[in-house]
Amino acid sequence: MEKQNKKKLYKNFRIKLKYLSNKNGFLGIDNKFSFKEKAVIVPFGLEKTVSYGGGTRNGPKEIIKASHQVELYDEELNCEPYKKIGIKTLKPFKIDKNIKKALNKISKINKEILDKKLFPLTLGGEHSITPGCIVPFIKKYKNICLLHFDAHADLRQSYNGEKFSHASAIRRCLDYKNVSLISFGIRNISESEIPFLKNNSSRISIFWAKDKKKWNLSKFKKLIKNKTVYLTFDVDGLDSSIMPATGTPEPGGLLWDETLDIIRIAAKNSKIVGADINELSPIKGFNSYNFLVAKLAYKILSYKFLY
């Protein structure tokens, strides 16, 4: 009987959400400013399976620190978007050493946020966070389209013996039959991933980096139209000339303006319900890379709520 009660308590266990002050949170907004939040920043610096450069555990705090330098006014949108959105930042959580437990925790955090009808934007950490992040979305919505920015396909069944590796992040998402995928910027895929890609061609669309000059964004607009979308952004999807601060940089990737074009189309034509940004590995003394990711996060939220 006692074991049953423990199981029931664990099953009903809820994550308590505690916010940082405005000043210490994303964008560093004055504490005197009061608003009802619509979006929640979730710092979650999970780093368990990195296979080259390390440091992603420090990504969230450096993104938040850099965000304090982001101009609150957006000249494209002709307003200060944060006032129309309402953005609060969670206090960082202790991250379990066991990766399955860590992913279970981020799932519970996002469920709490969704239950409050809020929009979660998780700042990683490595890309292995995404299969945990999307679990409550998979359960809530009949179908989810994953809008994926990355240099790597991440379709391996496992990597270095780990099923939940960052190199298997998208494969784990596609374990769920109600998930489809649109990827941008892929320019690194292993031979072992090709059979899975071919066998799942009906729910996977890839805009390969090698074809960037020939991309048809009208096709993308049709693919994304009226979909329920979860956006996952691995910063190595950006070209290594503007984003070397990542564990597995690749040349030939996305630049800033073309990245915003894609996110803008998605925001205007689909329902983006959640997002994560991952794989920033800060380089000491090179704050511009942290700043780029902070501005990207602000742009994603701005487009989501103002378009």
Helices and strands as residue ranges (DSSP letters): H 2-11, G 26-28, E 39-43, G 56-58, H 59-67, H 81-85, E 87-89, H 99-115, E 119-123, G 127-129, H 130-133, H 135-140, E 144-149, G 166-168, H 169-173, E 179-186, G 191-193, H 194-199, E 204-208, G 209-214, H 217-224, E 228-234, G 235-237, H 256-269, E 271-278, H 287-306
